[in-house]
Amino acid sequence: MSSKISDEKVQICASFLQEHLSNHQSHQQCPLVVGLNGMQGVGKTTLVASLAERLNRDGISTAVFSIDDFYLTHEEQLKLAEENPDNLLFQHRGQPGTHDVKLANSVLVSLINSQPTKVPVYDKALFSGQGDRLPEQYWTVVNSQGSKPAQVVILEGWSVGFRSLSSEQIEAKWNAPSRTLYKHKLEHLLLLNEKLRLYEALWDCFHVFIQIDSEQAEFVYTWRQEQEDCMRISRGDPQAGMTAEQVQKFVDGFYPGYELYTESLRQGWNLQRPETQLQIIVGLDRTVKQINRL
């Protein structure tokens, strides 16, 4: 992804956050908590890193972490897969239910209270792309003693902000034409939906929300392949990451989440807080096509 494309999104997001931060600081002492959603490979990691750098440069202390940081350990993920042997949604990391939500909640609460906080680090390249959480000595320390407490806290991820649906809504989507939902049993989708409810206490901590949306959901397959190719190049290891066949299978495992929950996210992450969602719609080349406030 070119720096020009990234810079455009950084400018748009920075202006949005600075606008809300000014109002937030006049009413509350805690940091502005931001949720950021975007499909795999759309450039979330690059965006949030550049956004944090921009805000820090402007004197706004910013902490960024990902829902991916809270994936279950490799051992825990294997156990989850064994406990649900016929449920394809839980055979690898990705979907709601494959994270340590309790750990994520404790980290976010600690950051909101401006306490010194260790944020876990997850290495997706370990175990031939299956990934694992690194030992605690490698975790990132935020709000360390003597540092300026974070004024903005950003939690990013492909499923961040997704809201659970009713059982009737899940069944209706399962019965409708789809790319991947028909491959799964209804009870498996309902279990996924039940797992998602555990995440909503995290989303309720957000003050504002940023959604990097796409003109077509299928772009995620191209973007994810590009992401894996870049990983191999950056690491100088042709065996790192996933093959094209593995990418197809891997994204298929995520895709039910997009089919189930993206539609409602496009209507607003929190209907009780209008004008707090910035939606940036991009094309296949990741250039900005449309900007909305929801």
N, C-alpha and C positions, 0 to 999 in steps of 0.2 A: 504494500500500500504506500503510495507516494506521500511525502511530507506535506505537499500542498493540500491533498485531500484531508489528511489528518488535521492540519492547521485550521482548515475551514470549520470542522466540527468542534475543535477545541475552542475557537473564538465564540461560536454559537453557544456552547455549553457554559463557558466561563461567564459570559454576559448574563445568562439565565441564573446561574448560581450566585453571582455577585448581587444581582437584583434581589433575590430572595434572602440572601445572607444579611443584607442591610436591614431588612424588615425583621428578620428572625432575631438578630442581636438586640433589637430595641425592646423585645418582649421576653426573651429567654437567655439563660446563662449557658445552657448546654450547647454542644456543637450542632450545626446544621447537618442532619442525617439525610443522605441522598441514596436512593436506589437507582441503579442503572442496568437496564435490560438490553440485550442485543443477541442476535443469533450467533452461533459458533462461526468464527472466522471473519465476522464483519469488521473486526478491528477494535473490540472492546478494550483489550489489554493495552494496546498502543494508545488508544484514546485516553483512558484514565491515567496512564503514566504521564502523558503529555499535559493533560488537564491539571493534574496535581503539581507538576513542575511549573505550569503557568500561574496557578493560584499561589503557590509558595513564593514565586518570584514577585508577586504582587503583595506580599506580606500576609497572605492568608494561609495559615498553617493547615495542611491538608493530609489526611490519612486515607489510603486506599487499600481495600482488600476484596477478595473474591469469594463467592460461595463455593468455588472449586477448592479453596484452601481447606474446606471442612469436609471433603469427601471422606468416607470411611477408610480406615487403613486397609491395606491389601488383604490382610487376614480377615478383617470384619466383612469386607465385600465378598470374599469367597464364601464365608459363612452364610451371608444373606442369599447368595445365589443357590447354595445347597438347600437352604430352607424353602426356597421357591423354585424348584427345579424345572417346572413347566411354565414359569412366568418369564418371558423374554425381556420384560422391562427391568428386571433386577439381576440380569446375568452379567452386567458390567456397570461401572460408575456412570452417573449422568442424571437419571431421573430423580425426582423427589422420593426420598426413602433411602438414598445412597449417601446421605450426609449425616454428620454428627450435629444435629440441630441444637442439642443442649449445649455443646461447646460453642457453636456459633452465637447463640443467645448470650452466653456468659461473656464472650469477647465483645460483642456489641454493647452490652450494658456497661462493661468496664470502660469502653471508649466514650460512651455518652457521659459517664461520670468523670471523665478526664483523668482516669487512673493509669499508671504504668501498665501496659498490656502486651502480652505475648500473642502474636497472631501466627497460627500454624502455617507451614509451607508444604505444599503438595507437589511432588515431582511426577508429572504425567508420563515421562519417558521410561520410568522403572518398570521392571517385569514385562519387557517387550511392548510397552505402551499401555499396559493395564494400570500402571501407576501405583504410588504409595505415598503416605504422609512421612515427611522427614522427622527424625528425632527432635525433641524439644530444643536442644542446644542450637539448632539451625533456624528456629522460628524468628520472626521479625518483631523487634521491640518498638512499640509506639508509646508516646508520652513518657519517655524515659526521664529519669530525675534530672532536672536542670534544663530540659527542653521546653519549648513553647507548646502548651496543650493544643491538640487539633481543634481548629474552629470549624472544619468541614470534614465529615466522615462519609466516604463513598463505598457502598457495597455493590459490586457488579457481578453479573452472571447471566447465563442464557435463560434461566427460569426465574430470576429475581422478579418479584411482583406478580407472578402468576397466582390467581385466586381460584380456589376450589369451586366446583360446580355442584348442582344438585344431581342426585342419581338419575333423575329423569333427563336432565340435559346431557349427561354422559351417554346414556342409552340412545338418545336421539342422534348424537354425533356418531356413535358406533354403527347405527343403522343407515346413516347417510353415506353417499360415495366418498371415499377417502383414499389417500395414498398408502397409509400404514395401519390405520385403526382396525381394519378388517382382519389383520393378521393376528390380532390379540383377542383373547376371550374377554367377554364383558366384565366378568368378575375381576380380571386382572387390571382392567382400566379403573374399575371402582376402587380397588385397593390402592392404586397409584393416587387417585383423587383423595382418598382418606389420608395417605401419607402427606400430601401437599398441605392439608389443614394444619399440620404441625409447624409449618414454616410461616404461617400468617402472622404470628406474634412478632417475627422479625420485620415483616413488611409494615406492620402497624407502627413501627418506630420511625419510619421515613417521614420527613417533612416535605420533601419534593421528590420528583421522579423524572428520570430521563430514559426514553425508549429510542434505541436505534433500530428502526424498523426497515423492512425491505419491500421492494415492489413485488417480489415473488419469493415465497418461502423456500422454493426449491434451490435458490441461490446457495443455501447453506451447504449443499454437497460440494459445489465448486470451491467455496471458501474454506471448508474444512480440509480439502485436499491440498490447497495452497498452503495452509497453516502447517500441515505435516511436512510438506516439501521444504518449507523455510526452516523448520526445526532441524531437519537432517543437514541442511547447508550450514546453519549456525553452529551446530555441534560438530560438524566435520565427520559425521558418522552416518554412512549410508544405511545402517541397520536400525537407526533410532526411529522412534515413532511407528506409525501404521502404514501398511501397504494400501494401494487403491481399493482392493477388495475389502480390507479391514475397515477402511474409512466408510465405504458404502454401508456395511453392516453396522458400524458404530453409529452413524448418523441416523440410520433407520431406527436404532434404539432410542434416539432422542426425539425423533420426528413426531411421535404421538403427542408429546407435550405441546409442540407448536400447533398441531391440529386441534387440540382440545382447548388451549388457553389463550392463544394469541388474539383471537377475536375479541374477547372481553377486555383484554389489556388495551387494545386499540380504542376502546370506548372510555378508558380512564382507569388508572390504577386504583384510585380512591374517589368514588363519586361524591363523597362528603367534602372533598377538598378540591373544588374546581380551580383551574388555572395553575395547578401545581405540577402538571405533567408537560414536559417538553418532548414532542415526538419529532424525530428526524427520519425521514424516509429516504433510503438510498437505492441506487441502481446496482447492477451487477459489478460495475467498476468501483462501487462504494462512494461515488460522488453524490452529493446532496441533491435530491429532486424536489423535496417539499418539507416545510417546517410547520408544525401545528402546536397550538397550546390547548390542552384538554383540562 
